[in-house]
Amino acid sequence: MEREDGLDQDRNQDEELPDWEPDANWLDHPELQEDEVDLLERIRELDQQDPIDDDEDGYDEDFGLPNGGNEDPPVRDIPEFQMPVEDPPEPEDPPGDIDIAEYCAAFREHELLRNSYVDALLQKLRYGATHSAIAHQLRASKRTISAHPDVPREDLENMAQTIRTVERRLGVSTDDIIKTYTLCPKCGRRYSPEYIKDSDSADCLNNDCNGILYVSRLLNSGSRRVSNRTFPTASPIAWIQHMLRLPGISELVQSQQEEDGADEHTEPISFDEWMEHRDPNAPLNDIREGWGWDAEEAGLERDEDPHTGVVRDQIRIGQPHRFSSLPFPVSLTMSTDWFQPTKEGNYSVGACYLVFNNLPRHLRFLRENICLAIVMPGPGEPNSYALEQIMEPLVEELLLLRQGVRMTIREGDPAVYREQYVHAHLTQHIADLIARIKMGGGAGLRSERNFCLYSHTHLSSLSVPDGFIRANFQFRDPEEEVSNAYFWKSLETAEDRKIFFDFTGNRYTALHALPGWYTSTCSPVDAMHLLYQGGMHWIVKQILYAPGMLNKCRQEDDDPIERYNTCLDQMWIPNNFSRRPPKLGQTNTRVKADQWKLTSRVIMIPLYMAFRRGDDIPNDLVPRGTQSSTGGKQQARRAKLLHRERQKHYNAIGQPNRCPPLEQCFSTRSLRFHYQQVLRFSLATGIIDKRAVSTERIGFAVGMLETVAVNYVRNSVPVSPNFHYMMHFEEFILKFGSVYNFHVWAMERANGIISHINHNGRSNGMMEGTLMRGWWGYTTLRNLIDAYRAIRDPSPTDTVMIEDLLGALRSGTDHAQQQQTLMAYIAQCHTTYTRLHGIQEKIRLSTQSKVIDLRKDNLYETVLNFCVEKWPRAGIFGAGMPQRIYLPPKGFVRHYSYVEHDGIRYGGFYHTSGKGYCYGYIDGRQAVRIDRVLYIEFPGRPRLRGICVLVRHFRRPPVEPRFPWNTWANHLGISSWLHDELEPITAISANRLSGVFALFNIPRSDGRYWVTVALDSVSPEEDEEV
């Protein structure tokens, strides 16, 4: 076993180790060439190993640090949209087939009719009016409008008289989208609403199930059947039809296809062919730039050979045909997650979302463009059978979309509707690891043979370098995995299914029915949970804090934990980053993923302050402590667990004598080793988690993560399975583009939005139905607002209608703003979206301002020179320099607290509300202090107005100080500056602002320095090669 130099002297020779009996029951794998009976018998024999005891897993300790478990839905700054809490709607006219002429017909009717429809809709959404009350209001409006001479008689006669018709006329109806199924409360079998309506018995049809599907209630209008458990679904066909009827969507889809240069006779591309023509330095950004976009094949059907059981995707259209070159191809991403929609109790619901991959990324993850396809009922997660039943309606429609569905699409302005066959296929499933395993039929993280969805790596091999060396991975065969899933489904008994599943790690799910779908290639890893809640959380909590790596090396040293926490306390970051990195020793709080992400960006600074002695990190070994200490117990326990896993590994490969003894399973205590590991991890995550990254750089970053993991296990530092999953980043980035195409940030945000929808709290599907209607009510209402804004020459009444509709969104914001998390790309999405639609300018000033006297503040010459340089032909002059336009010292310039540029806020140092945002970058990574944000306007001259930002540059030291991160400083976004030394004031335009940073104050023997760490997650950046 390779060991770090000097590691032997790292151990406490006097430490006594408790008795330990290794567990080593391992047999070689058999070949899968036996008949079914022999195969199952062989698997039974192999399944006789002891399971891992929960108490010996070692992955769940908190050790005084906050819990870093699954991300809870965001609870702050989420626009709250409320649906009226009511019983199911009263019966009224059935929707029947929706006439395309009626859809959004209100915008072709008279303005008075349209506005009366909006008033009726607002009565329902804001005030909870009943259907009868709304019908009366519509009749009253019709009587009033009939006296108006300008309203055409035909329009008046056809005026909507029910809320359902109103919703269709306004384009906000969800009748053709949402369908509610009944689920057996015992076994989870699904029943259609038609079956419940016509059924003669309330008993479940499954054998040995005594579930009752519904109860009958007597009402004044007759009896009514109420299901005991339901779940709502939204039709993906109806959603795509809805999207393609919206202004501009079909043009966006087709324009993206034209940019790809689609050819109707193009064949699918292979990975090797894609790599051959790919510039290794060209950044991968959108999903269309990955090799998977043009590799998908059209016309596939999934067939199972009845004789061999082999499952293959067969072409039904003759020659191979690239899916992306079809006349109207739609690529979909699915995301699933389970979360608690209420703060009280223990009630968990599941959400399944769909998004258009054809849309540009800044539009793809906007709420109004996301389909909430299923809300899975609580109180707990469904078993595999119930999950299959819940997913089948969605999968059946996806199969129809794969073959092509004729739809009506909208094009042009004014709108022209035409019929078009639309093909759609599911490209990827994004979710956290547990949801990917559940939806893909995987075995789980405790499975020795099948913990990994993508390779056949054994869990025990994570105790040695083999578990992380990518060149040695045996990747799973997608077609073999699908055949295994279908074979599992064909087994008749639960016992046989369990045995086969435990051996292969494959279980059939509804998604396996989709041609082209493979769990191992269509379920990309999740950067948020792997890098931050997985990797960074593990390094801080399990590697540094729990084993006592932050203990004193010498009795006279300052407490490293106190120095670490003090450094974080003194760190300056913009005020909108309200959730700071967790401090060591915190308890009883949950740490969010964005806090771990921020930690990964800045940890090298407080860790340097904790480890340093003088100006450098010494080449010291941290004492292990006593046996009774928390750190000492943790080290001994981890050494035993690591030794056990290594015994399993070496027994499995038939080399038990190579297993190192227990005393060599204690982790290294070298300060420099652990600091270098943290630097490597931060460097790799900073490269991977970008909106654009080249193929060469992603290979370097994953190689760096491999080095981190291999170095840890070679030095007997145990790591979690998350570190193995990180080795699979490269294949998915090459296939789907940057991680922002399969990030779960947006879907976590969607969970938070759902949890804020007002509901009655009732279970058995009633709350789930309310959540579904609330989501689609908001989405369709948002589209209605956009339709009003698209009216040419809107009247004052139209403007009032927009304000009333915005009020119905219940505190919904109508402009981009950067939240207090690191989800900067969300802010970028909103900013770009609003710019495209003319809702908000790229630069936005605060609402607070005042007129200033430039001479009094000694700013006149600076502002005057700025004006002369910005408008050189205007002839602007000051005192004693008569030209054409005079700039007076007072009256033309206002002082604002902040300016927002590309969704990032920059504030003025000399303004109370702006001081928390007063540092930032300009022109790349030149650090500045922002003194003031000014707005200059020459009255009567609309072209002579603009924003002037007064900044003072940080000063660079004449000799760069020697910090341990200097080698990688540029790639880590770290720069050193003279402490509290600033250049004279400079006036710049706001468009030169380029990002924000965290600011640290670092004292050294050769002086005091400011150190900045870039937090510019909003804009893509390509660092120089390492």
C-alpha positions, 0 to 999 in steps of 0.5 A: 500500500502506497503511503505518504512520506513520513506517515509512520511517524504520524501515529501514536504508538502508545494508543491501544486499539479495541479488539476487532474481528474482521468480516470477510465472506466473499466469493467470486461472481459467476457468469450469467450463462445458466438457466433461470433456476440455476441462476437464482440458486447461484445468486442465493449462495452469493447473497449470504454476506452480512449486511452493513450494520447501521451503527457501523456505517460511519456516514451520519455523525454530526460531530457538533456541525450542522446537519447537511442532509437533503436540501429543504425547499427554500422558505424565504423570498418565494412569491406566494401564489394561493388557490382558493381552498374549496371543495371540488367544483360544482358540475357544469358543462363538460369541456368536450373537444376544445376549439382552437378558435376559442382558445385565447379568443378573448383577445379577439373580442371587444375590450369590454368583454375581455375585461369582464372575463378578467374580473370574473377570473380575479373573483375566483383566484383572489376572493374564492368566489363560487361558480354560481356567484361568478355565473351571476357576475357574468350575466350582470356584466352581459346586461351592462355591456349590452347597452354599449353601442360599440360592442358587436352584437355577435360577440355579445351573444357569444359572451362566456357565461361560465368560469370554465368558458372564461378560462378557455377564452383567456387561455388559462384553462387547465381542463385539458391538462390536469387529470386525477386518478384514484390510487388504492390506499392499500396496494397502490393500484391505479384507477381512471376517473372513468372507472370510478364513475362507472364501477359497480364495486368500491373494492380493489381488483388486485388479488389479496387486497382489501383496499376500498377505492371510494365512498359514496356521499349523498348530496342535495343534487344526488350521490357522489363518489369520493375517492379515498386516495388520489393523485393528479397528473398533467398531460405532457401532450396537452402541455406541449400543445399549450406551450406551442400555442404561446407567442414565440415558443414555436419560433424559438424551437425552430430557430434552435433547430436552424442554428443546429443546421438540421438536415432531414437525412442526417444520421445519428452521430457517434461519440467518437465522431463527435470528439473527432470534430470537437475543438478541445478548447471550445466551451460546452454550454447548452445541452445542444452542444453535447454529443447526446443531442445528435446521437438520439435515434428517431423511429425506435421501438423497444422490443423483448425477444420472447425466446431469449428475453433480450430487450433491444431498441429496433428501428421502424423507419428504415435507415437510421435517422437523427431525432434532432433532424425531424421536422419538429423535434422536442427534447424533454428533461424530467426531474423528480423529488420528494419533499415536505410541503408543510412545516408541521408533521411528517408528510412527504409528497413527490413532484415530477417536472418536465422542461423543454430542452429546445428552449434557451437555458435562460428560458427553460427553467422559468416557472411558467415554462416548467410542467408539473406533470405529477404530484405523488401522494403522501404521507410517504414515498410510494413502493416500487409497484405504486410508483410504477402505477403512478408513472404509467400515464406519463410514460404512455403519453411519452410513448405517443409523443415519441411516435409523433402527435399532430398538434396546432402550433402558433407562428408569427405576429399576427398569429397564424395557426397550422397543424404540425406533427410534433415528436418528443422524447425524454432525454434525461432525468435529473434528480438527487441520487436517492431519487435517481436510484428509485426512479431508475430501478437501482439498488442503493448506496448500501449495496456492495455489488451495485451501489453505483448506477454507472459502473460495476465498482464494488462498495468495498473498493472505495477503501483502495484507489481502485474505487476511483481510478476511472481507467479501470472502471467497468461501465454498465452495459445499458442494453444488458441493464434493460434486459435485466430489468425486464427479466426481473419483471418476468419473475413471479415471486417476490423472493425471486425478484429480491434475489435477482435484484440484489445480485444485478441491481436492476429492477423494472420501472415505468421508464424502462418502457421508453425506447432510448431510455437507459438509467446508466446513461440518461440519469446524470449525476447531480452537482449540487448534492455531490460537490457541496452537500456530499463532497465539501460537507464530508471534507469539513465535517468528517475529514477535518473536524470530526477526527480532530485535524483542527486540534492544536499542534502545540499547547501554546498555539492559538485554537485553530477552530477559533481562528477558522471561525474568526476569519469567517466572521470577519469575511466581507460578502455582499448583503444578499448572501445572507446564508454564510458558510457554516462555522465549526462547532455550530449545532441545531441548524441545517446547512443548505447546499448554497452554504456549502457551495460558498464554503468551497469557494472560500475555505482555503482562506479560513483553513490557512488561518487555522493551520498557519504558524507564522506566515506558512503552514508547517510540515507538522502532524496533528496529535491524535489525542487520547483514546477517550477524546471525541477525535481519538474515538472517531479515528479508531472507529474509522480505522476499523471500518476502513480495515473491514472494507479493505478486507472485503475488497482483498478477499473479493479479488482473491488476495487476502494477504495484501490487506494492510493491518489495522494499524495502517488504517489510521488516516494521515495527520499532515497539515500540508497534505490536508490543505493541498487536498482542499485546494485541489477539491476547490479548484475542481469544483470551481471548474466543473460548476460553470455555465460553460466548460471546455472538454479539455478543462472538464477532463482536467477537473475530473482528473483532479477529483480523481487525484483527491480521492486516490490520495485520500484512500492511499493515506487511509482517509475514508471517503463516502460513495459521493466521491466515486460518483464524482468520477462520472462527471465527465461522461455526462458533461460531454453528453449533455453540456455543462452541469447547468443543463442538469443542475437541480437548483431550479427544481429545488426552487420549484419545490419551494414554490409548491410548498408555498401554495396555500392548501387545506392540509388534507391528505389522501390526494386532496392537498396534492390536487390543490398543489397541482391546480395552484401550480398551473393556475399561476403558470397560465395566469403568468401567460395571460399577463404576457398576452396583455403586455403584448397588446399593441397600443394598450389602453389605460384599462389594459394597464389596470388589468395587468396590475390586477392580475399581478396582484392575483399572484400574491406578492409575485415579483415582476423583475429579476433580483438576485436572491440570498443564495449562490443560485446566480444563474437563476438571476441571470435567467430572469434578467435575460428573460425580462430583457428579451420581452422588454419588461426590464432593462439590463441595468436597474437603479434603486428606488432611493435617490437624492439630488447632490451638490457635486462641488460640496462633495468635491466630485464636480471635476470627476463627473464633468470629465466623465460626461465629456468622455461619454458624450464627446460631441455634445459640447458639455462644459463647466465653469469657465469653459463655455461651449454648448451644454453647461453642467451645473454643480447641482440639479442634474445629478442624483445619488442612488443607493445601488445599481443592479447590473445583470442581476447583481447588486452594486451599492455605494460606500457612502450610502447606508442602503448601499454599503453592504454591496460596495465592493466588486470587480470591474473589467474582469477581476480588478477589485474596486470599492464603489463609492457612489452610484450617480445618475446624470440627466440633462433636462430636455436631452434624452440622449444625454442621460446615463449612470456614472459609478465612482470607484477606487481601485485596490492597489496591488503589492509591489511584491506578491506575498507567498500564500499557499494558494499562489500556484492556482490563484488565478484559477481559484479566483484569488487575488492579493492587494495592499490592505486598505490602500485605494487609488483616487476616484475614477468614474466609470459606466455601469456596464464595466461592473463584472462581478462580486467577491468575498474579502478577507483581511490577512495579517502577515509578518511582511504586512497586512493584505486584502485577499479577494475570492471571486464569487462571479457565478453569474457569468461564464468564465474560461480560465487559462490552462493550468 
